[in-house]
Amino acid sequence: MATLSKRSTVYFDPDIHQALRIKAASSQLSVSEIIDDALRAQLAEDQEDLAAFEARVKEPEISYEALLKDLKKHGKI
């Protein structure tokens, strides 16, 4: 088991908790390790999203109405 340094109480839907316990038992990981890995993956995805937004900050904006009009003009909708 990895060394985890903070403790927290988390409440789960009973079915989710059961699935999590079964996954822990079958993967030889602790529930904490599974949750920690899942949260790390989610936070990494959020960081990728923020980087993508930053990379596109100078792109011109288009309104929703203009986008629909352009899609219609080009036969996409």
Buried (B, 14 or more C-beta within 10 A) or exposed (E): EEEEEEEEEEEEEEEEEEEBEEEBEEEEBEBBBBBBEEEEEEEEEEEEEEEEEEEEEEEEEEEEEEEEEEEEEEEEE
